[in-house]
């Protein structure tokens, strides 16, 4: 799997230190200090990247705008860097398609751990499955190509974290899954007492599945516990009829 990361951060000192640190751990790091440079680099290397790290505050734009642009063109995992202690920045980033976030100032070892966790989950989720396809409620998941298609065969755009969460739901259909269990699957860490990132991700996934947030039929909330994927899931080795 590629180990190429593109980072945008206008703090040149922090950028240089982080680049050196990640390169010592065998990552190829490309860097930008503003949105314009980032977009130029992204256009050149987007098919090679395994991770994008976006600082929220930039001199010519903001990380949210870049996140939206990246997500329109690519499924590459995105980690947001935010200096704000307010949850708003984190929630907005997740709603726009970011996969994770970390608060500034951060410990490079923690960021490295987040990067490794995302790459590890992508690798484990991408192959070695007994059945390649999961089908439910008109949707088809291709676990090798990591694609979700609807009844018409149209691709439903999901982030890597969203795909992993949906896959975990589908593989445990009918089971009540605790929030801490789901957080570990998608973030590789426990929930904090005020952490709403999982709820934001579930809400976003419901939107992608056209699952009514007020009365969801697929991902149902189990009060005081977590969520349950309430539909039958069929496992298939070959592409089902009508799938793209």
Phi and psi restraints in degrees (value plus and minus 20) as a CYANA .aco file:
   2 UNK   PHI     -80.7   -40.7
   2 UNK   PSI     125.7   165.7
   3 UNK   PHI    -144.6  -104.6
   3 UNK   PSI      21.9    61.9
   4 UNK   PHI    -123.7   -83.7
   4 UNK   PSI     105.0   145.0
   5 UNK   PHI    -143.5  -103.5
   5 UNK   PSI     116.3   156.3
   6 UNK   PHI    -132.4   -92.4
   6 UNK   PSI     104.8   144.8
   7 UNK   PHI    -142.2  -102.2
   7 UNK   PSI     115.8   155.8
   8 UNK   PHI    -140.8  -100.8
   8 UNK   PSI     104.8   144.8
   9 UNK   PHI    -178.7  -138.7
   9 UNK   PSI     107.8   147.8
  10 UNK   PHI    -100.8   -60.8
  10 UNK   PSI     -24.8    15.2
  11 UNK   PHI    -104.4   -64.4
  11 UNK   PSI      78.1   118.1
  12 UNK   PHI     -84.3   -44.3
  12 UNK   PSI     -54.8   -14.8
  13 UNK   PHI     -86.5   -46.5
  13 UNK   PSI     -69.2   -29.2
  14 UNK   PHI     -81.6   -41.6
  14 UNK   PSI     -60.4   -20.4
  15 UNK   PHI     -81.1   -41.1
  15 UNK   PSI     -65.8   -25.8
  16 UNK   PHI     -83.4   -43.4
  16 UNK   PSI     -62.9   -22.9
  17 UNK   PHI     -85.2   -45.2
  17 UNK   PSI     -62.6   -22.6
  18 UNK   PHI     -87.1   -47.1
  18 UNK   PSI     -60.6   -20.6
  19 UNK   PHI     -80.6   -40.6
  19 UNK   PSI     -65.8   -25.8
  20 UNK   PHI     -82.5   -42.5
  20 UNK   PSI     -62.1   -22.1
  21 UNK   PHI     -83.5   -43.5
  21 UNK   PSI     -66.7   -26.7
  22 UNK   PHI     -89.5   -49.5
  22 UNK   PSI     -55.2   -15.2
  23 UNK   PHI     -85.7   -45.7
  23 UNK   PSI     -51.3   -11.3
  24 UNK   PHI     -85.0   -45.0
  24 UNK   PSI     -43.0    -3.0
  25 UNK   PHI    -121.4   -81.4
  25 UNK   PSI       6.5    46.5
  26 UNK   PHI      47.0    87.0
  26 UNK   PSI      11.2    51.2
  27 UNK   PHI    -122.1   -82.1
  27 UNK   PSI     122.4   162.4
  28 UNK   PHI    -109.3   -69.3
  28 UNK   PSI     101.3   141.3
  29 UNK   PHI    -138.1   -98.1
  29 UNK   PSI     105.0   145.0
  30 UNK   PHI    -128.9   -88.9
  30 UNK   PSI     124.8   164.8
  31 UNK   PHI    -153.1  -113.1
  31 UNK   PSI     135.9   175.9
  32 UNK   PHI    -166.8  -126.8
  32 UNK   PSI     130.5   170.5
  33 UNK   PHI    -131.6   -91.6
  33 UNK   PSI     -19.8    20.2
  34 UNK   PHI    -172.8  -132.8
  34 UNK   PSI     148.4   188.4
  35 UNK   PHI     -84.7   -44.7
  35 UNK   PSI     -58.9   -18.9
  36 UNK   PHI     -81.4   -41.4
  36 UNK   PSI     -68.0   -28.0
  37 UNK   PHI     -84.0   -44.0
  37 UNK   PSI     -60.6   -20.6
  38 UNK   PHI     -78.2   -38.2
  38 UNK   PSI     -69.0   -29.0
  39 UNK   PHI     -83.1   -43.1
  39 UNK   PSI     -55.9   -15.9
  40 UNK   PHI     -83.2   -43.2
  40 UNK   PSI     -66.0   -26.0
  41 UNK   PHI     -85.5   -45.5
  41 UNK   PSI     -59.7   -19.7
  42 UNK   PHI     -83.8   -43.8
  42 UNK   PSI     -62.6   -22.6
  43 UNK   PHI     -82.5   -42.5
  43 UNK   PSI     -56.1   -16.1
  44 UNK   PHI     -93.7   -53.7
  44 UNK   PSI     -57.3   -17.3
  45 UNK   PHI    -141.7  -101.7
  45 UNK   PSI      -9.1    30.9
  46 UNK   PHI     -79.8   -39.8
  46 UNK   PSI     -48.5    -8.5
  47 UNK   PHI     -99.2   -59.2
  47 UNK   PSI     -29.6    10.4
  48 UNK   PHI    -124.0   -84.0
  48 UNK   PSI     -35.1     4.9
  49 UNK   PHI     -96.6   -56.6
  49 UNK   PSI     122.7   162.7
  50 UNK   PHI    -130.1   -90.1
  50 UNK   PSI     -23.6    16.4
  51 UNK   PHI    -186.5  -146.5
  51 UNK   PSI     123.7   163.7
  52 UNK   PHI    -145.6  -105.6
  52 UNK   PSI     113.4   153.4
  53 UNK   PHI    -139.8   -99.8
  53 UNK   PSI     101.5   141.5
  54 UNK   PHI    -138.2   -98.2
  54 UNK   PSI     104.6   144.6
  55 UNK   PHI     -97.8   -57.8
  55 UNK   PSI     118.2   158.2
  56 UNK   PHI     -88.7   -48.7
  56 UNK   PSI     -64.6   -24.6
  57 UNK   PHI    -116.0   -76.0
  57 UNK   PSI      97.2   137.2
  58 UNK   PHI    -153.0  -113.0
  58 UNK   PSI     137.4   177.4
  59 UNK   PHI     -88.4   -48.4
  59 UNK   PSI     -51.1   -11.1
  60 UNK   PHI    -133.2   -93.2
  60 UNK   PSI     -26.8    13.2
  61 UNK   PHI    -183.6  -143.6
  61 UNK   PSI    -179.0  -139.0
  62 UNK   PHI    -158.9  -118.9
  62 UNK   PSI     141.7   181.7
  63 UNK   PHI     -83.3   -43.3
  63 UNK   PSI     -47.9    -7.9
  64 UNK   PHI     -85.1   -45.1
  64 UNK   PSI     -64.0   -24.0
  65 UNK   PHI     -83.0   -43.0
  65 UNK   PSI     -62.2   -22.2
  66 UNK   PHI     -86.5   -46.5
  66 UNK   PSI     -58.8   -18.8
  67 UNK   PHI     -79.7   -39.7
  67 UNK   PSI     -65.5   -25.5
  68 UNK   PHI     -82.1   -42.1
  68 UNK   PSI     -62.5   -22.5
  69 UNK   PHI     -84.0   -44.0
  69 UNK   PSI     -65.5   -25.5
  70 UNK   PHI     -80.9   -40.9
  70 UNK   PSI     -65.3   -25.3
  71 UNK   PHI     -87.5   -47.5
  71 UNK   PSI     -45.2    -5.2
  72 UNK   PHI     -91.1   -51.1
  72 UNK   PSI     -41.0    -1.0
  73 UNK   PHI    -134.2   -94.2
  73 UNK   PSI     -37.1     2.9
  74 UNK   PHI    -173.1  -133.1
  74 UNK   PSI     135.1   175.1
  75 UNK   PHI    -118.5   -78.5
  75 UNK   PSI     -12.9    27.1
  76 UNK   PHI     -75.2   -35.2
  76 UNK   PSI     116.6   156.6
  77 UNK   PHI     -79.3   -39.3
  77 UNK   PSI     123.5   163.5
  78 UNK   PHI    -145.4  -105.4
  78 UNK   PSI     109.7   149.7
  79 UNK   PHI    -134.1   -94.1
  79 UNK   PSI     110.3   150.3
  80 UNK   PHI    -117.3   -77.3
  80 UNK   PSI     120.9   160.9
  81 UNK   PHI    -126.5   -86.5
  81 UNK   PSI     102.4   142.4
  82 UNK   PHI    -149.9  -109.9
  82 UNK   PSI     114.8   154.8
  83 UNK   PHI    -110.7   -70.7
  83 UNK   PSI     -26.3    13.7
  84 UNK   PHI    -103.4   -63.4
  84 UNK   PSI     117.7   157.7
  85 UNK   PHI    -104.3   -64.3
  85 UNK   PSI     -28.3    11.7
  86 UNK   PHI     -96.5   -56.5
  86 UNK   PSI     119.8   159.8
  87 UNK   PHI     -88.6   -48.6
  87 UNK   PSI     -35.4     4.6
  88 UNK   PHI     -77.5   -37.5
  88 UNK   PSI     -67.6   -27.6
  89 UNK   PHI     -77.5   -37.5
  89 UNK   PSI     -63.0   -23.0
  90 UNK   PHI     -86.6   -46.6
  90 UNK   PSI     -63.8   -23.8
  91 UNK   PHI     -85.7   -45.7
  91 UNK   PSI     -63.3   -23.3
  92 UNK   PHI     -80.4   -40.4
  92 UNK   PSI     -64.4   -24.4
  93 UNK   PHI     -79.6   -39.6
  93 UNK   PSI     -64.2   -24.2
  94 UNK   PHI     -85.1   -45.1
  94 UNK   PSI     -59.4   -19.4
  95 UNK   PHI     -85.3   -45.3
  95 UNK   PSI     -50.3   -10.3
  96 UNK   PHI    -102.3   -62.3
  96 UNK   PSI     -27.7    12.3
  97 UNK   PHI      97.1   137.1
  97 UNK   PSI     -14.1    25.9
  98 UNK   PHI     -87.8   -47.8
  98 UNK   PSI     131.4   171.4
  99 UNK   PHI    -116.3   -76.3
  99 UNK   PSI     -45.9    -5.9
 100 UNK   PHI    -181.0  -141.0
 100 UNK   PSI     152.8   192.8
 101 UNK   PHI    -168.5  -128.5
 101 UNK   PSI     139.5   179.5
 102 UNK   PHI    -167.2  -127.2
 102 UNK   PSI     119.8   159.8
 103 UNK   PHI    -103.7   -63.7
 103 UNK   PSI     122.4   162.4
 104 UNK   PHI    -114.7   -74.7
 104 UNK   PSI     124.9   164.9
 105 UNK   PHI     -92.2   -52.2
 105 UNK   PSI     126.1   166.1
 106 UNK   PHI    -141.0  -101.0
 106 UNK   PSI     139.2   179.2
 107 UNK   PHI    -106.8   -66.8
 107 UNK   PSI     104.4   144.4
 108 UNK   PHI     -74.0   -34.0
 108 UNK   PSI     -50.9   -10.9
 109 UNK   PHI     -86.5   -46.5
 109 UNK   PSI     -56.2   -16.2
 110 UNK   PHI     -88.4   -48.4
 110 UNK   PSI     -62.6   -22.6
 111 UNK   PHI     -82.7   -42.7
 111 UNK   PSI     -61.4   -21.4
 112 UNK   PHI     -80.3   -40.3
 112 UNK   PSI     -61.2   -21.2
 113 UNK   PHI     -83.1   -43.1
 113 UNK   PSI     -59.6   -19.6
 114 UNK   PHI     -84.3   -44.3
 114 UNK   PSI     -63.8   -23.8
 115 UNK   PHI     -80.6   -40.6
 115 UNK   PSI     -67.0   -27.0
 116 UNK   PHI     -82.8   -42.8
 116 UNK   PSI     -59.5   -19.5
 117 UNK   PHI     -84.3   -44.3
 117 UNK   PSI     -62.8   -22.8
 118 UNK   PHI     -83.8   -43.8
 118 UNK   PSI     -67.3   -27.3
 119 UNK   PHI     -83.3   -43.3
 119 UNK   PSI     -58.7   -18.7
 120 UNK   PHI     -84.8   -44.8
 120 UNK   PSI     -63.2   -23.2
 121 UNK   PHI     -88.0   -48.0
 121 UNK   PSI     -55.5   -15.5
 122 UNK   PHI     -84.9   -44.9
 122 UNK   PSI     -60.9   -20.9
 123 UNK   PHI     -87.1   -47.1
 123 UNK   PSI     -66.0   -26.0
 124 UNK   PHI     -86.6   -46.6
 124 UNK   PSI     -49.9    -9.9
 125 UNK   PHI    -104.4   -64.4
 125 UNK   PSI     -31.4     8.6
 126 UNK   PHI    -113.0   -73.0
 126 UNK   PSI     -27.8    12.2
 127 UNK   PHI    -187.0  -147.0
 127 UNK   PSI    -197.6  -157.6
 128 UNK   PHI      54.6    94.6
 128 UNK   PSI      -3.6    36.4
 129 UNK   PHI    -106.5   -66.5
 129 UNK   PSI     124.2   164.2
 130 UNK   PHI     -87.6   -47.6
 130 UNK   PSI     -62.6   -22.6
 131 UNK   PHI    -134.0   -94.0
 131 UNK   PSI     115.4   155.4
 132 UNK   PHI    -100.1   -60.1
 132 UNK   PSI     -53.7   -13.7
 133 UNK   PHI    -135.8   -95.8
 133 UNK   PSI     123.6   163.6
 134 UNK   PHI    -141.0  -101.0
 134 UNK   PSI     109.1   149.1
 135 UNK   PHI    -142.8  -102.8
 135 UNK   PSI     114.5   154.5
 136 UNK   PHI    -178.1  -138.1
 136 UNK   PSI     117.6   157.6
 137 UNK   PHI      26.8    66.8
 137 UNK   PSI      18.2    58.2
 138 UNK   PHI      67.7   107.7
 138 UNK   PSI     -27.2    12.8
 139 UNK   PHI    -118.3   -78.3
 139 UNK   PSI     131.2   171.2
 140 UNK   PHI    -149.6  -109.6
 140 UNK   PSI     107.5   147.5
 141 UNK   PHI    -123.5   -83.5
 141 UNK   PSI     106.2   146.2
 142 UNK   PHI    -119.6   -79.6
 142 UNK   PSI      88.1   128.1
 143 UNK   PHI     -96.3   -56.3
 143 UNK   PSI     -36.8     3.2
 144 UNK   PHI    -104.9   -64.9
 144 UNK   PSI     -71.7   -31.7
 145 UNK   PHI    -100.4   -60.4
 145 UNK   PSI     -29.5    10.5
 146 UNK   PHI      35.9    75.9
 146 UNK   PSI      34.4    74.4
 147 UNK   PHI    -143.7  -103.7
 147 UNK   PSI     125.1   165.1
 148 UNK   PHI    -138.7   -98.7
 148 UNK   PSI     107.0   147.0
 149 UNK   PHI    -141.9  -101.9
 149 UNK   PSI     130.6   170.6
 150 UNK   PHI    -112.1   -72.1
 150 UNK   PSI    -190.4  -150.4
 151 UNK   PHI     -80.2   -40.2
 151 UNK   PSI     -50.3   -10.3
 152 UNK   PHI    -106.8   -66.8
 152 UNK   PSI     -20.8    19.2
 153 UNK   PHI      64.5   104.5
 153 UNK   PSI      -9.5    30.5
 154 UNK   PHI    -104.0   -64.0
 154 UNK   PSI     114.5   154.5
 155 UNK   PHI     -88.6   -48.6
 155 UNK   PSI     115.4   155.4
 156 UNK   PHI    -118.8   -78.8
 156 UNK   PSI      98.4   138.4
 157 UNK   PHI     -93.4   -53.4
 157 UNK   PSI     103.1   143.1
 158 UNK   PHI    -150.8  -110.8
 158 UNK   PSI     126.3   166.3
 159 UNK   PHI     -93.4   -53.4
 159 UNK   PSI     147.3   187.3
 160 UNK   PHI     -81.6   -41.6
 160 UNK   PSI     -58.7   -18.7
 161 UNK   PHI     -87.4   -47.4
 161 UNK   PSI     -59.7   -19.7
 162 UNK   PHI     -83.4   -43.4
 162 UNK   PSI     -62.1   -22.1
 163 UNK   PHI     -81.4   -41.4
 163 UNK   PSI     -65.3   -25.3
 164 UNK   PHI     -81.5   -41.5
 164 UNK   PSI     -60.3   -20.3
 165 UNK   PHI     -86.2   -46.2
 165 UNK   PSI     -65.6   -25.6
 166 UNK   PHI     -83.7   -43.7
 166 UNK   PSI     -60.6   -20.6
 167 UNK   PHI     -79.8   -39.8
 167 UNK   PSI     -63.6   -23.6
 168 UNK   PHI     -85.3   -45.3
 168 UNK   PSI     -62.2   -22.2
 169 UNK   PHI     -77.9   -37.9
 169 UNK   PSI     -70.5   -30.5
 170 UNK   PHI     -84.1   -44.1
 170 UNK   PSI     -55.3   -15.3
 171 UNK   PHI     -95.1   -55.1
 171 UNK   PSI     -34.4     5.6
 172 UNK   PHI    -145.8  -105.8
 172 UNK   PSI      16.9    56.9
 173 UNK   PHI     -77.4   -37.4
 173 UNK   PSI     116.7   156.7
 174 UNK   PHI      67.3   107.3
 174 UNK   PSI     -30.2     9.8
 175 UNK   PHI    -115.5   -75.5
 175 UNK   PSI     121.4   161.4
 176 UNK   PHI     -99.5   -59.5
 176 UNK   PSI      97.3   137.3
 177 UNK   PHI    -124.9   -84.9
 177 UNK   PSI     104.5   144.5
 178 UNK   PHI     -89.7   -49.7
 178 UNK   PSI     130.9   170.9
 179 UNK   PHI     -81.1   -41.1
 179 UNK   PSI     -59.0   -19.0
 180 UNK   PHI     -84.6   -44.6
 180 UNK   PSI     -55.5   -15.5
 181 UNK   PHI     -85.7   -45.7
 181 UNK   PSI     -63.2   -23.2
 182 UNK   PHI     -88.8   -48.8
 182 UNK   PSI     -56.6   -16.6
 183 UNK   PHI     -83.9   -43.9
 183 UNK   PSI     -60.5   -20.5
 184 UNK   PHI     -83.8   -43.8
 184 UNK   PSI     -57.2   -17.2
 185 UNK   PHI     -89.3   -49.3
 185 UNK   PSI     -55.4   -15.4
 186 UNK   PHI    -121.9   -81.9
 186 UNK   PSI     -43.1    -3.1
 187 UNK   PHI    -140.2  -100.2
 187 UNK   PSI     -40.1    -0.1
 188 UNK   PHI      53.5    93.5
 188 UNK   PSI       3.1    43.1
 189 UNK   PHI    -174.3  -134.3
 189 UNK   PSI     148.0   188.0
 190 UNK   PHI     -98.3   -58.3
 190 UNK   PSI     140.3   180.3
 191 UNK   PHI     -95.7   -55.7
 191 UNK   PSI     116.2   156.2
 192 UNK   PHI     -99.0   -59.0
 192 UNK   PSI     144.6   184.6
 193 UNK   PHI     -81.4   -41.4
 193 UNK   PSI     -45.9    -5.9
 194 UNK   PHI    -139.9   -99.9
 194 UNK   PSI       0.0    40.0
 195 UNK   PHI    -100.5   -60.5
 195 UNK   PSI      97.5   137.5
 196 UNK   PHI    -126.4   -86.4
 196 UNK   PSI     -11.9    28.1
 197 UNK   PHI     -81.9   -41.9
 197 UNK   PSI     -57.3   -17.3
 198 UNK   PHI     -86.1   -46.1
 198 UNK   PSI     -62.4   -22.4
 199 UNK   PHI     -82.2   -42.2
 199 UNK   PSI     -59.5   -19.5
 200 UNK   PHI     -83.7   -43.7
 200 UNK   PSI     -62.6   -22.6
 201 UNK   PHI     -86.3   -46.3
 201 UNK   PSI     -60.9   -20.9
 202 UNK   PHI     -84.0   -44.0
 202 UNK   PSI     -61.8   -21.8
 203 UNK   PHI     -81.2   -41.2
 203 UNK   PSI     -62.6   -22.6
 204 UNK   PHI     -84.9   -44.9
 204 UNK   PSI     -60.0   -20.0
 205 UNK   PHI     -86.4   -46.4
 205 UNK   PSI     -59.6   -19.6
 206 UNK   PHI     -79.7   -39.7
 206 UNK   PSI     -60.5   -20.5
 207 UNK   PHI     -82.0   -42.0
 207 UNK   PSI     -62.5   -22.5
 208 UNK   PHI     -83.8   -43.8
 208 UNK   PSI     -51.5   -11.5
 209 UNK   PHI    -113.3   -73.3
 209 UNK   PSI     -14.9    25.1
 210 UNK   PHI      34.5    74.5
 210 UNK   PSI      19.3    59.3
 211 UNK   PHI    -116.8   -76.8
 211 UNK   PSI      88.7   128.7
 212 UNK   PHI     -68.6   -28.6
 212 UNK   PSI     100.9   140.9
 213 UNK   PHI     -83.8   -43.8
 213 UNK   PSI     -49.2    -9.2
 214 UNK   PHI    -100.6   -60.6
 214 UNK   PSI     -58.5   -18.5
 215 UNK   PHI    -154.9  -114.9
 215 UNK   PSI      47.9    87.9
 216 UNK   PHI     -84.6   -44.6
 216 UNK   PSI     120.3   160.3
 217 UNK   PHI    -120.2   -80.2
 217 UNK   PSI     -45.1    -5.1
 218 UNK   PHI    -115.5   -75.5
 218 UNK   PSI     -79.7   -39.7
 219 UNK   PHI    -124.0   -84.0
 219 UNK   PSI      81.1   121.1
 220 UNK   PHI    -118.8   -78.8
 220 UNK   PSI     122.3   162.3
 221 UNK   PHI    -102.3   -62.3
 221 UNK   PSI     113.5   153.5
 222 UNK   PHI    -128.2   -88.2
 222 UNK   PSI      84.6   124.6
 223 UNK   PHI     -76.9   -36.9
 223 UNK   PSI     113.7   153.7
 224 UNK   PHI      58.0    98.0
 224 UNK   PSI     -18.3    21.7
 225 UNK   PHI    -152.9  -112.9
 225 UNK   PSI     -87.4   -47.4
 226 UNK   PHI     156.7   196.7
 226 UNK   PSI    -142.5  -102.5
 227 UNK   PHI    -160.4  -120.4
 227 UNK   PSI     139.9   179.9
 228 UNK   PHI    -155.6  -115.6
 228 UNK   PSI     117.0   157.0
 229 UNK   PHI    -109.4   -69.4
 229 UNK   PSI      83.4   123.4
 230 UNK   PHI    -120.6   -80.6
 230 UNK   PSI      48.6    88.6
 231 UNK   PHI    -180.5  -140.5
 231 UNK   PSI     139.6   179.6
 232 UNK   PHI     -98.3   -58.3
 232 UNK   PSI     119.8   159.8
 233 UNK   PHI    -141.4  -101.4
 233 UNK   PSI     108.3   148.3
 234 UNK   PHI    -126.1   -86.1
 234 UNK   PSI     111.5   151.5
 235 UNK   PHI    -118.2   -78.2
 235 UNK   PSI     112.2   152.2
 236 UNK   PHI    -152.3  -112.3
 236 UNK   PSI     124.4   164.4
 237 UNK   PHI    -108.5   -68.5
 237 UNK   PSI     -44.9    -4.9
 238 UNK   PHI    -138.8   -98.8
 238 UNK   PSI     136.3   176.3
 239 UNK   PHI     -79.2   -39.2
 239 UNK   PSI     107.5   147.5
 240 UNK   PHI     -89.9   -49.9
 240 UNK   PSI     134.3   174.3
 241 UNK   PHI     -76.6   -36.6
 241 UNK   PSI     114.2   154.2
 242 UNK   PHI      70.6   110.6
 242 UNK   PSI     -30.6     9.4
 243 UNK   PHI     -99.2   -59.2
 243 UNK   PSI     133.6   173.6
